[in-house]
Amino acid sequence: MSTIVVRRIVAICCLFFIAGMISGAIEKNLSAVMTFGLLSLGGISCLIVATAVSPGPSPEEINSRDTQARKVEAIITQLTATDADEQTLRKLVGEAIKLGRYLQ
């Protein structure tokens, strides 16, 4: 399970736990407040551990990203040299990145 999925699950659970703490406080039920508080603590602890043990990007991935960014920048420079609008090109690149993320 990726850290993004873990983060989303923990965020959703914490929202419910916070609602439980609030409702317990309204009802003046200290045990409910403590229970939901401890459940939140457990979820957040899992999130911290999952983030700490997940591997970051490898040096090859970082170099690959930098190389790809340089290629895109070179293409933009070439196209702007032929009187293409740079802002439009950058907008096109941004939309292409969004499309690529969507297709993954």
Residue, then its C-alpha position, 0 to 999 in steps of 0.5 A: m500500500s502506498t503512502i498516499v493511500v495510507r495518508r488518505i485512510v488516516a485522514i478520513c479516520c481522523l475526521f471521524f475520530i475528531a467528530g467522536m471526540i467532539s460529540g463525546a465532549i458535548e455529551k460530557n463523556l470523558s471515556a469516549v473523548m479519550t477513546f477517540g483521542l487514542l484512536s487518532l493517536g494510533g492512526i497518526s502514529c501509523l502515518i508517521v511510521a509509514t512515511a518514515v519507512s517508505p523509500g524516497p525516489s532513487p538517484e536514477e529517478i531524480n536524474s531521469r526527471d532532471t534530464q526530462a525537464r532539461k529536454v522539455e526546456a530545450i524544446i520550449t527554447q527552440l520553439t520560442a526561437t521560431d516565434a512561438d508564444e512561450q506562455t502558451l507553450r508552458k501552458l501546453v506542457g502543464e496540461a500534458i503533465k496533468l494528462g500524463r498523471y491522469l493516464q498513470 
